[in-house]
């Protein structure tokens, strides 16, 4: 059983201590900015005092739609996978979105990421018709 904790301003050290959960080491300035933004959410799962996963979400508001929540990233430590931490994190983010008045939540994942797809389905997500993602690398253009 994991404990989910919502991080906020002042929790940068918690993020830095869980660096192995991220794709790259967290950047201090970006971490502080993310944690300070009202519509940015970082939830972390703990087994005792050890961080075993996180989910990040970003609220986005549009004039004719209202506010929705984007599940930006989900990560679970290899040793904790398959024990429900990913599902608990996803459900906690959805609950936070409901609490904050979001009308929906969505995430993109790779077609061949079976573990992520199982996790999202177990947490109540449903897959929609095939979408096409278009991206720009703004660092090079």
N, C-alpha and C positions, 0 to 999 in steps of 0.2 A: 504494500500500500504506500503510495507516495502522497506527499503534502504539496499542494500547489500554492505558490506565493506570487502575488502581483508586485512587480518591482516598480519603483518610481524614482524621482529625484533623490539623490543621496545613496542610491544602491549601485553605483558604478563599480565599487569594489567587489560586489557579489558577481557582477557580470564578468569582470576581469578574472576572478577566481575560477570561473567556469569556462575559460577560454577554449578548452578541448572540445566543447560542444558546438562551437562555431566553425564555419568553413575556414576562416582565417582569424588570427588574434583580433579581438575587439579593439577598435581605435578609441582612445580616451575621449577625444572631442566629439566623435560621432555618438558614442555611448551616452555621454552627458546630454547631448542634444536630443537623442531619441527618448531618453527617460524623462526629459523635461516637457516634451510636447504633449499637450492634453489629449490628442487623438491617436497617440502612439501607445501601444500596449505590449509589455513584455511580461509573460508569466513563466515562472520557473518551477520545475518539479524537483522535489528533494526526497531522498531516501535518508532519513535522519538528517545529518548536516551536509550530506553530499548531493550536489546538483547532478541530476540524472537526465534532465531534458529541459527544453524551453519551447515556447511558441511565441511568435511575434505577430501582431496585427496592427493594421493601420486603417483608421476611419477615413472615408472620403465622402464628401458631400457634393451633390449636384443640384442646381436650382429646381429641376423638375422631377427629381427622384427622391430626394432626402439623403439620408446617410446610410452607407453600407460599410461593412467591415471586410477588409481583405486579410485573409490568413496569409501572412507574408512568408513565414518560415517555421517549420517544425523540425526539431532535432531531438533524438533520444540516444543516450550513450549506448554503445553496443551491448554492454553487460545488462542493461535494463530493458532491452527490446523484447517485445512479446509479453510483457507483464501488465500492460494497460496504461503506461505513462503517457503515450502518445494520444490515446483516446481521452484520458482524463484532461490533458492539456487542451485538446481540441474542444471538448465539451465546456471547459471552463472559459475559453475564449468566446464561444458562442453565447454562454450565459452572460458574460460581460457585455457583449454586443446587445443582447436583449435589454439588459439593465440600462444601457446608454441610449436606447431608442433606435438602434439600427434596424433597418427593415430586412436585411439579409447579410449573409457572409459567403464568400467564395474563395477558392484557391485554385491555382494551376499546379498540375504535377505531370510528370512524364508518363506517357502511356505504359511504359514497361516498369514503372515503379509500383510493383504489386503490394509491397508493404504499406506504402502511403495510401494507396487506394483502399486497402482493407481497413486501415485505421480511420480514414474519413467516413467510410460506409458504416463502420461500427459506431461512430459518433453521431450518426444521423444524417450524414451528407448523402446527396444523390448525384450521380453523374448526369451530365446533360449531353446534348448532341456534340459531336466533334467540333472543336473550335480551332482557329488558327491564331497562333501568337505571332505578333510582329514586334521586333525589338530594334532598338538603336543603341549603339555603343557611343555614348556621348563623350567618352574620353579620347576618342580618336578622330572625330569629325568636327 
